[in-house]
Amino acid sequence: MNILVTGANGQLGNEMQLVSKNSQDHYIFTDVCDGYTKLDITNIDDIRKMVQENGVRCVINCAAWTNVDAAETAGPIVETLNATAPENLAKVMKEVGGLLVHVSTDYVFGGDPYNVPCKEDQKGTPTGVYGLTKLHGEQKIQATGVDHIILRTAWLYSEFGKNFVKTMLNLTATKPQLKVVFDQCGTPTYALDLALAIFDIVENRKYRGHSGIYHFSNEGVCSWYDFTVKIAELAGHTACDIQPCHSDEFPSPVTRPAYSVLDKTKIKQTFGIKIPYWETSLRECMRRMRA
């Protein structure tokens, strides 16, 4: 099968390049930056041409607007990238009887208070433009009737690109003291683990007959403070005094979810996927960074 990957230069896209090397399928990696096949996913005719010329029957959409704060003032481009573009991909895959794998986010939740892990059928209550546009993307994909696997994930990091782990490695190495919020809880997700899950579902054709929304993050729960303490511990950055603080000490244009732990029962039962504990995956990612 010929598989098209969008957003190939992002965290997940780079991990997809690694895990697909031993695939029986043929992968085409696209992005808008140099070094990749260029594809504008906001233009449905461009997508249609790419799909027809390459016989694509599966799209893995790793592209999105992901800057949560900037989304509040960026204008229509956020809706275009997070909702219209996925809809374009879905329409073209529907035309050829293909599959769309789409990555969404825990930010579709957050408006209602809760303290139990979020399930797939829970109503979306986004608190900002980013979450709202990602929710719109999910809804537009489903409305096309295409075969789809929508994967909501959270707190993504990897050895590639900019992310929280890299930022905290730098700060805990250079600052004598650091304040990190402890009143936002979720689960870090190593992008390699997400890529392996996608690869398993697609490579082994497990998606057949199982269209829908699924949750994937690593196992366990922590706050951003807990996450930072573990990063510093594994890196040996013992000189930095890391202190917990409240979210209101760091004013933001977006109210982030206070509790966005994702219930992963459905993806584990449907596809037989085993998910590592977040500390185990963090340790592995940091080992790869040092390698």
Disulfide bonds with the S-S distance in Angstrom:
none
